Amino acid sequence: MIELEVYAGELCALNKILELDHHLEAIAGLCYKVDSNHDLVYLELDEPTILVHEIHAIFLKLGLNPRFIGAMPAELRPKPKTEPLRV
């Protein structure tokens, strides 16, 4: 299981929570919980079906500035498209 915690100031507005719910429910295998009192979103994935920059884009689209809390799971980071040269 992959866990991620996101702080998003101004998330306590009901319309923002509903918009976020609309975007997050479309992601396969994602479970999430919104703590509107503290502007936090807890995300859980069974497998990496979305990358961090895509999650970041969802929040930005809603006018929220997401801050990821804790270590970033390696499975959610973009994979390099090239490999380093071996000498």
Number of C-alpha atoms within 10 A of each C-alpha: 7 15 17 18 19 20 18 20 16 16 26 16 11 11 11 16 18 12 14 19 14 11 13 16 12 9 12 13 13 18 14 16 12 17 14 16 8 13 17 22 20 15 16 16 18 12 13 18 12 17 15 17 11 12 15 16 14 16 20 13 11 15 14 18 17 21 14 16 12 10 9 14 13 12 14 20 13 12 9 7 5 6 6 6 5 4 3
